[in-house]
Amino acid sequence: MWTAILVTAVGCYLLKLAGLSVPESVLAHPTAQRVAGLLPAAMLAALVGVQTFADGPSLVVDARVVGVTAGAVALLLRAPFLVVVAVAAVTAALVRLI
């Protein structure tokens, strides 16, 4: 177990070091800047998808899907962030209650 933790820690450090070692000319390229701007949104979407539809190794459709859908509707209606979170949480809780 500790070997895996240490290997992962060293790997993360080396990955960060590799990122810091990238020449400025590569980072200034328009394609690299465009990808860097889109990457956080893609990672967040992937995280939301996995947390919504996964339960261990299987796919599920449960109250979380309804909650995320309600939150998305609140976003489309331009609700403030805290309202979006509250709508999603309350909706998921009510569906689980039923």
C-alpha positions as CSV (number, residue, x, y, z in Angstrom):
1,M,0.0,0.0,0.0
2,W,2.7,2.5,0.9
3,T,4.6,1.6,-2.2
4,A,1.6,2.6,-4.3
5,I,1.2,5.9,-2.4
6,L,4.9,6.8,-2.8
7,V,5.0,5.9,-6.5
8,T,1.8,8.0,-7.0
9,A,3.4,10.9,-5.1
10,V,6.6,10.8,-7.1
11,G,4.6,10.5,-10.4
12,C,2.5,13.6,-9.5
13,Y,5.7,15.5,-8.7
14,L,7.3,14.5,-12.0
15,L,4.2,15.4,-13.9
16,K,4.1,18.9,-12.3
17,L,7.9,19.3,-13.0
18,A,7.3,18.3,-16.6
19,G,4.5,20.9,-16.9
20,L,6.8,23.6,-15.5
21,S,9.6,22.6,-18.0
22,V,7.5,23.3,-21.1
23,P,9.1,26.0,-23.2
24,E,7.2,29.4,-23.4
25,S,7.0,29.0,-27.2
26,V,4.8,25.9,-26.8
27,L,2.6,27.6,-24.2
28,A,2.2,30.7,-26.4
29,H,0.9,28.7,-29.4
30,P,-2.8,29.5,-30.0
31,T,-3.9,25.9,-30.1
32,A,-2.3,25.3,-26.7
33,Q,-4.0,28.3,-25.3
34,R,-7.4,27.2,-26.7
35,V,-7.0,23.7,-25.3
36,A,-5.9,25.1,-21.9
37,G,-9.0,27.2,-21.8
38,L,-11.4,24.4,-22.6
39,L,-9.7,21.7,-20.4
40,P,-11.2,22.8,-17.0
41,A,-14.8,22.7,-18.4
42,A,-14.2,19.3,-19.9
43,M,-12.7,17.9,-16.7
44,L,-15.6,19.3,-14.6
45,A,-18.2,17.8,-17.1
46,A,-16.5,14.4,-16.8
47,L,-16.4,14.6,-13.1
48,V,-20.1,15.5,-12.9
49,G,-21.0,12.7,-15.3
50,V,-19.1,10.1,-13.4
51,Q,-20.5,11.2,-10.0
52,T,-24.0,11.3,-11.4
53,F,-24.2,8.1,-13.4
54,A,-21.7,5.7,-11.7
55,D,-22.1,3.6,-8.6
56,G,-18.9,1.6,-8.4
57,P,-18.3,-0.2,-11.6
58,S,-21.9,0.0,-12.8
59,L,-24.1,2.7,-14.4
60,V,-27.2,3.8,-12.5
61,V,-30.0,6.2,-13.0
62,D,-31.3,7.4,-9.6
63,A,-32.2,10.5,-7.7
64,R,-28.8,12.1,-8.6
65,V,-29.8,12.3,-12.2
66,V,-33.0,14.1,-11.4
67,G,-31.1,16.5,-9.1
68,V,-28.5,17.3,-11.7
69,T,-31.3,17.8,-14.3
70,A,-33.1,20.2,-11.9
71,G,-29.9,22.1,-11.3
72,A,-29.3,22.3,-15.1
73,V,-32.8,23.8,-15.5
74,A,-32.1,26.3,-12.8
75,L,-28.9,27.2,-14.6
76,L,-30.8,27.7,-17.8
77,L,-33.1,30.0,-16.0
78,R,-30.1,32.0,-14.8
79,A,-30.5,31.3,-11.1
80,P,-27.6,32.2,-8.8
81,F,-25.1,29.5,-8.0
82,L,-26.4,28.9,-4.4
83,V,-29.9,28.6,-5.7
84,V,-28.8,26.0,-8.3
85,V,-27.1,23.9,-5.7
86,A,-30.1,24.2,-3.4
87,V,-32.5,23.2,-6.2
88,A,-30.4,20.2,-7.1
89,A,-30.0,19.0,-3.5
90,V,-33.6,19.5,-2.6
91,T,-34.9,17.8,-5.7
92,A,-32.6,14.8,-5.2
93,A,-33.6,14.6,-1.6
94,L,-37.3,14.7,-2.5
95,V,-36.9,12.0,-5.1
96,R,-35.1,9.8,-2.6
97,L,-37.8,10.4,-0.1
98,I,-40.5,9.2,-2.5
